[in-house]
Amino acid sequence: MSPEDGDDDEFVDWTVLKSIQAANGASMRAMEEYLLVATHPEVADNPARIREFLERSIERHERVIEQLELASENVKANAR
């Protein structure tokens, strides 16, 4: 890939878009899962299950943050 043919720019665009899509997906998944949790009384009334759900969501979002940081580094590296 060379800057002359635009491949680097396309790679950066793809990396940024994929990481933003992953962030959106993780947020939507968390909302959908919590909706399921909140509509089941056996789970909604169980703080341990809700904490478990939140911990899983935090772990997914931390992975997404790592992807966003990598995309940011790609942008910085290609801006030079």
C-alpha positions in Angstrom: 0.0 0.0 0.0 1.2 3.5 -0.8 -0.1 6.9 -0.1 -0.1 7.7 -3.8 -2.9 5.2 -4.6 -4.9 6.0 -1.5 -4.7 2.5 0.1 -3.4 3.9 3.4 -6.3 6.3 3.6 -8.8 3.6 2.8 -7.2 1.3 5.5 -7.4 4.1 8.1 -11.0 4.8 7.1 -11.9 1.1 7.4 -10.1 0.7 10.7 -11.9 3.8 12.2 -15.3 2.7 10.9 -14.9 -0.8 12.1 -13.9 0.3 15.6 -16.8 2.8 15.8 -19.1 0.0 14.6 -17.8 -2.3 17.3 -18.4 0.4 19.9 -21.9 0.9 18.7 -22.5 -2.9 18.6 -21.2 -3.3 22.2 -23.5 -0.5 23.4 -26.5 -2.0 21.6 -25.8 -5.5 22.9 -25.5 -4.1 26.5 -28.9 -2.4 26.1 -30.6 -5.4 24.6 -29.1 -7.7 27.3 -30.2 -5.4 30.1 -33.7 -5.2 28.6 -33.9 -8.9 28.8 -32.5 -8.9 32.4 -34.9 -6.1 33.5 -38.0 -7.9 32.1 -37.3 -11.1 34.1 -38.3 -10.7 37.7 -36.0 -13.6 38.8 -33.0 -11.7 37.4 -34.2 -8.1 38.0 -34.5 -8.8 41.7 -31.1 -10.4 41.9 -28.3 -7.8 42.4 -25.6 -10.4 41.8 -26.9 -11.3 38.4 -27.1 -7.6 37.5 -23.5 -7.0 38.6 -22.5 -10.0 36.5 -24.2 -8.5 33.5 -22.5 -5.2 34.2 -19.1 -6.8 34.5 -19.5 -8.6 31.2 -20.6 -5.3 29.6 -17.6 -3.5 31.0 -15.2 -6.1 29.7 -16.7 -5.9 26.2 -16.5 -2.1 26.3 -12.9 -2.2 27.4 -12.1 -4.3 24.4 -13.9 -1.8 22.2 -11.9 1.0 23.8 -8.7 -0.8 22.9 -9.9 -1.1 19.2 -10.7 2.7 19.2 -7.3 3.5 20.6 -5.7 1.3 17.9 -7.7 3.1 15.2 -6.5 6.4 16.7 -2.9 5.3 16.5 -3.4 4.3 12.9 -4.7 7.8 12.1 -1.8 9.4 13.9 0.7 7.1 12.1 -0.8 7.9 8.7 -1.0 11.6 9.3 2.8 12.0 9.4 
